[in-house]
Amino acid sequence: MSGEFNQPGMGVTGPTIIHGRLYDGTSFVRRVSARARFTALAAFLTVSRARMGIVISLLRQKPISIRLFGDEYCFEVYRTFTARHPKLPLFQRKSFGTALRDLNVPLEMVFDGAHFSSVRRRVRRAERLGYRVVAIDPNQSHEQIMRINASGAIRQGRQMRTDYLDPQKVAAYSAKHATNGSWYGVLDNEGTLRAYCHLALVGECCSYSRILGDPQKLADGIMYLLVHRTIVEMHQLHRRQGFPRWVMYDMYLGGLQGLREFKRRLGFCPNRVRWIWMQEAEIP
């Protein structure tokens, strides 16, 4: 369809010839509207079919039991995970389709094998370009975190959340969670922060509570490098102290197809989870 009819404020005032065919204003609008509805429905059904396969698989799974323990913040996380889902009230918020990786594997299985070949290639590219992953203090990196947060108005097809854009709210989050879990950042060869994450450690699970990158640098492989390095770090922690057993990257069904593919490449799978809160006396 001609791009001129997409311009705002342009109406059809009488019979119009388009691609050699005669349309009056009403029939043209009906045809365009019907075509738009069909296109939207086709896209919806395509997405729904992809998700429906995951849903059917999940319904056949037995839930994984994951024990959570720790301080007051950890208990807040547990309550958030087990609250009723706003759209699926029969399920808890983080129990159906949780994106998990099991760390209870030998080191050589963490990112070896054909499945992870594309991840290794992207990690090598990021390293060749001079990027590296380091532990960061979110309070000292506040300005650079804000720059990353404000670098893309739309993320995963949605407007950026206001609590990522308000400097006071970001500072409050950093101050509250500076010692809850671990913070990592990707620095370029000039020492500029290009991506960061807050990896919360909650008993047998560590979760990417916040993870964001500079959209102008995503093609350099910065997010693959960040997740790769942090998973390896958590695997080493698991070997030393026995937990965390699982790495969680929010929900598998959430976000766009590109995000699900990113998680799949990095080894995350959708799971059903039964979250268990352990009192201090019960902690192994």
N, C-alpha and C positions, 0 to 999 in steps of 0.2 A: 504494500500500500504506500502511496506517495507520502513522503515525510511532511509535506505541507499541511496535511490534514491533522497532524499532531500538534500544530502550533496553537497555543491558547488564544481564545478570543476569535478564532476563525469559524464562522458558521456557514452553513450551506443554504443559500437563499433561493435556489431554484434548481431545475434539472441540471445535472452536471455530467460531463463526459469524463470517465476515468478508465484508462486502459481500453479505450474504444467502446465502452459500454455506458448506457444511459442510466443514471440514478437520480431519483428525486431525494430530497433531504431525509424523508422518513424512512424509505427503503434502505438508503445508505446506512443510516444510523442503526437500523435493525440488523443489517448484515454484519456491520462492524461489531455490534454488541454481541451477536450470536457467535461470531468468530472468536472474540475475546473470551467469552464464557467457555467455549470449547477448548481453547488453548489453556486456560486456567485449570479446567477440569482434568485435561490430559496430564498437565504437570502435577496436579494433586494426586491423581491415581498412580503416576509413576513413583512419586515419593512414597505413597501409601503402600504400594506393593513391596518396595524395598524394605520399609519398616515392618510390614506385616510378616515377612519371612523371619525377621529377628524376633518379633513378638511370639510367633508360633514356637520358635526354638526355645525361647525363654520359658514359656508355659510348660514345656516338657522337662525343664531342668529342675533339679533339686536345689534348694537354696544353700549357699555357702554360709557357714556360721563364722562370723568375725568378731572377736572379742575386743572391746574398746575399754581403755582405762586411762587414768591420768588425773590431771588437776581439774579445776572448775571449768577452764576453757574446753577441755576434752569432753566434759559432761555436756556442755552446751552443744558441741558438735554432735554428740550422740543424740540429743533431743531433736536437733535439726534433721538428722538422718532418719529418725523414726517417726517424725510428725507425718500426719496424713497428707498424701499427695493432693494438691489442689484440683487436678484434673482427673485423677484416678483414685478416688477415695477408698477403694478396696485395697490399695497398696500404700506402704509407707513411702515417704518422699524419695529416699535414696535406696530403695530395695529392689526395684524392677528395672533391669537394663543398666546396672552399674558397670562402668568401664573399669576393669581391673587387670592387673598383671601380678602373677604369682612370683615372688622372689625366692621361693624355696626350690631353687634349681642350681646346678653347678654354674660357676662363673662363665664357662665357655658356652653355655646355652643362653645367656642373657641376650646377646645380640649377634650370635653366630648363625649360620645357616642361610639358605636361599631366601627365606621369607624376609630377612633383614638386609638384603643386599642394597636396596634403594636407600635405606636409612644410613648404612655405612658410607655409601657414595655421597650423600648430602652432608654427613658429618665431616668427611674428608674435605669437601669443598669449602665448608665454613672454616676449617682449620687452615687451609691453604690461603684463605683470604685474611687470616690473622685474627680470627675470633677465638676467644677462650672463655671458659666458664669459671667463675670465682664465687666464693661466699661474699655476700654483701650485708651491710647494715642499712636497713630501709630508712632509718632516720637520717643518716648521713647522705643517702642517695635520693632524698625526697624530690629535689628539683628535676633530676633525670627521670625518676619514675613518673612525675607529672608530665614531663615532655612526651614520654612513651604513651601514657594514657590519653593524651590530647592529640596524638598523631593520626588518629583515624576516627572520624565521627560515627562511622558505621562499622560494627563488628558482627560477623555472622548474620548479616542481614538485618541487624537491629541497631537502634540508636545506642550509643555508649551510655552506660548507667551513670547517673549523676554522682553516685558515691565514688566513682573513679575520677571524676572531673573536678570535684570540690576539693581544693587544697587542704582545708581544715579536716574534712572527713578522711582524706587519704593519710594525713599526718596522724590523726587519731587511730586509724587502723594500724599504721606502722608502729606507733608507740605501744598499743595494746598487745600486738602480736610479734614484737621484735624478738622475743625469746621463746615463742611457741612454735616449735618446729625449726625449720631452716629456711633461709633466704639465699637464693642464688641469682646471679646475673650473668649475662653475656656481654663481654667488653670487646670492642673492635681494637684494631692495632694502635689507635690513638687514645685508648682508655675510656671511650665514651660508652655508656650503658645503652645497649640496643634491645635487650629483652631481660625479663626478670620473672621470678616466680617465688611464691611463698608456699612451701611444702610443709603442711601441718602434720605433726606426728601424734597420732591418737591410738595408743595401744598397738594392736596388730596391723593397723592400717596407717599409711601416710597418704595424704590427699593434696592435690594441687588446689589449694584454696584460692590463690590468684596466680594467673600466668598470662603474660602479655608481651608482645613484641612490636617493634617498629615496623609498620607495614611496608615501608620503603626498602627494608632489608630482608624481608621474608624469603625472597628468592635466593639469598645467600646461604640458606639452610640454618639460620640462627635458632629456630624453634626445635628443629631436629637435634641440633647440638645440645641445647639446653635440656631437653627431655632425656636424651641419651645419657648425658653425664649425670643427671640427678638420679636416674634409675640405677646406674652403676653404683653411685654413692650409697643409695638406700640398700642395695644388695650387699655391699660391704658391711653396712651397719647391721643388717639382718644376720650376717655370718658371725659378727662379733658378739651380739647380745641376744639373738634369737627373735627379735622383732625390729621393724615391722615385717610382717609376712606378705602384705599386699600393698601395691601402689594403686591408688584410685585417681582416675581422671574424669571426675564428674560422671555424667550419664551418657551412655552410648547412643541413645535415641535422640538426644538433644542436639541442637545446632544443625548446620547444613551438611550436605553429603561430603563436602570437602573436609570438614572437621572429623567426621566419622572415618574417612579414609586415612587421615593423618593418624588417628588413634589406632586403627587396624594395622597400619604399617609399623607402628611402634610396639605392637604386641598386645594391645589392650583388647579384651573380649567382653561382650555383654554378659552379665551374670545376674542371678537373683541372690539377694543377700539377706541373711538374718543377723541383725546387729545385736550384740549382747554386751550389756554394761557390767563390768566386773568391779566389785568393791576392792579396796586395798588389800584386805586379808586374803582375797581369792587370786590375786595376781601371782602367776607362776614365777 
